Amino acid sequence: MRTEQELTEALRNAANGVPVPADLERGVADRRRRRTRRRHGSLLAAAGVVAVALGGTAVVRGGHVPPSADPVASAAAGAPDVADAGADQVRRARDVWPEAVATFPKKAADGFRYRPVTALGPTEILLTAEASFEKAGRLEAYDTRTRASRVLATMPPRGKGYYPQDFEVGRDYIAWYGTTPNDDRKWADFWVVPRQGGEPIRVGEVPGDLAMVDRIGVTGDHIVWSPKSGGVYRMPITGGKPEKIEGSDGLWLDSWPWARDVAGGTFPDERQRNANQTLLVDLENGTRRTISLPPGVTGLRCSTEWCLGVSGEKVLSMRIDGTDVRELPGRSHTMEIHGGRFAALGLPAIYDLATGKTGGIGAVSADGRGGGWGNGISSSPTQVFYWNAQAVKTKQTCRPMSERERKDLSREATAPSPGATVCMTETVEPGDENEILNLAAVPPAG
């Protein structure tokens, strides 16, 4: 969810005719009810463009549906989200990687809404089943071949105001942490469940800065995480006190066992976005890999083999040793690399850094224009991207701005006058299924 400052800024931008994120209107209300740290890349574009009409005159940037429902990722690239090639020139992912695209139901039989997390394998997807928005009630594994799901775990009740956060899949366990964001405490507890399913295990809890989690991971006997302040910590699954992993000073968890010298960050500021990764460290065996930096590149992020960075208006990929530098065919929504070799482009599309293949994602409207898409909510970069299976439609609705919203903006230099109107272009997503691209099912390069 968003901070009050970010939501206010979005409303202020809307008043100036600037497009704002899809989840703005719901975000304002949700943020007042509770404060929680979640990734919004998981949201399909339920609402398109919101604009504020000053003095009753509409300033609606109508008809355009953002190519991604992840406004933070869109801004994180450090370059405009404008592709060099149109989306209509990109083959659909289902045609490029037919073995990796399938469908899954939007809801479980009991009405709980499914939200993808990441891949469990080439034919299985980890899903959360939510009783209400961002309130995970179950973990389920969905088999894209048999179209059947099985319950892995039921979330233990933890009381009103408690929210599970950021799930992560390990070799033996699935991990997550929870917070009580309504009371503004710096507090978190950690959980695991065997990967094959079973009773959730409460590992322990931490207060203070250690509870401000950046990313989590899980090994065969520990849960591991980085706080926003840096360093990588672990806690035994059998219980015990947290301890800092030796050699992790100045590092943040990437995807276990790897750590890097830049944070993940849900809402990175400009300095964090533009910082270059220069180091990758294996915290299991101590291997340190120094990354070669091309001149003029910012926002560099690397997996064990590939890197992405921004140079002016271009997004570049390269090997971790600085060789094989290429310009990508479009802008990137985030410099993070998915599945070790994939980049999410603003076409919208997924680009395979190893083969150069590009597969278009996102729902399509009746007129052939691209629509919204979502990505899984795993802590480390997800391996799944999803969108509405049927063609989407748009409709516009307007309403008077509430006095509370006007007060939120009254501190700004351009506060809306009485009678201001909020207009929203909403994306209607018909049907009961979403399509999903599973990067774990894409054939190996070569």
C-alpha angles and dihedrals in degrees: 000000000000132000120245089247092055093047092048090049090051092053091047090051090049089055087058093050097259118140113250132199123289096242096053102112095043090041093059092056095039093048091056091051095049144347116231138160110234135143112248095202084092093069119095110218099274091161124029122196126358122195135174121232112213118215090358095301112122120236096187121162091203135197102017118115113198112249089232135032089215105089093174093054089047091057095040096072094078089223134081115275092241120127125218088219127042121250089243089065093059121086114236117260090241089061095043097044106016092167091057101051122079140144132252133185119264091222140029121240091265092054097257109144117240121229118186119232107178143299122301089188141319093302104024130076126194111229135182116217110215126203089194137359109315092345103123113204100173144011114227136180114221120202110212092198099052094027089225129127131207128199113246098179143349114225111245112239109257101175137261115322096024117123130185112228142197111355121212131192120220132177095268105012145034112224138194140159133222137213140186099226097173094073095046092231119153094235138123138169127206130224139184135186126191110265091239089053137261142127116340115248119217103219098187145278138262133201133206125014093347087066093059092091122200099176137343136209138175135220131187092278109012142051110224131195146161122228117217089256090063139248126097120258135188138199126194114252087225089059135268143121125312117256132188115246112242114253095021098109110131092011136110127204114263106174116325126297090018125080130180140197096251128066126245095224127181094219105021117187122227093270092052092045093051096043113113122229109232102168141047118189130190103218093196099059104012097244110161120199118193115210122223112230119214113218116268096014121133134183093029114181124179141194120198091283111013138048135198126201143157125248112181105302094343133089113217132196126200143161116272089253091059097257131119095038112187138172114238119232093244145003121293126234091212136000091232116116117226123212090358095288114037132095127197109229129197094238075078099255145115116247122205107219091197099052105019091235118145125202122192118230134182136077116290125224124224091262090055097256119137121259139193130311138183137212130216121272100233118140095238118045108303126237096213134075123180143184141171112296095216129056111278129226133206133221132179126223130177133197137173114272111252121242089244091056091048090051090050088058097039090089090061125088092241103045116176117253125236110286095037115154132215113215125190132192103210126201113224112207110198125197136043100264142069127204117233134198113212110198090194087068096053109109117255117267115266 
